[in-house]
Amino acid sequence: MPIYLTEKDVKFKSARSSGPGGSRTNRRATKAQVWVGVGKLPLSAEQKKMLRKKLPRHRLNHRDEIEAWCEEERSQAQNRAMAIGHLNALINSVLKIKAPRIPTAVPRSVKRARREDKKMHGRKKALRSGRW
């Protein structure tokens, strides 16, 4: 079941952006940073443990909060919405359970092609050394 966080679920901070903005970049705080505590998420204890284990180090801070940011747009409101979207995507991608791979046998045609490639490679080497 995917998680959809909104602005009221996260903490928000704005900062000066290094992204687009033209002459306004040095005057406006358009970068959006959002945080949400892992303990405050509506997840089971097992899912929270999975989040803490699988998230990259730079996404989980020392206060056990997941962090995301955005500075792609010139508008603070757009960056805030995109940062919340990044946070939702990050959490949902970590919680997604991958289907186990079922190993299959290598087809006969693939084995034959591999042998032919090896023979061609060997012939090329033999021609270079003058043994052929």
Helices and strands as residue ranges (DSSP letters): G 7-9, E 11-15, G 22-24, E 31-37, G 38-40, H 45-54, G 57-59, E 65-70, H 76-95, H 108-129
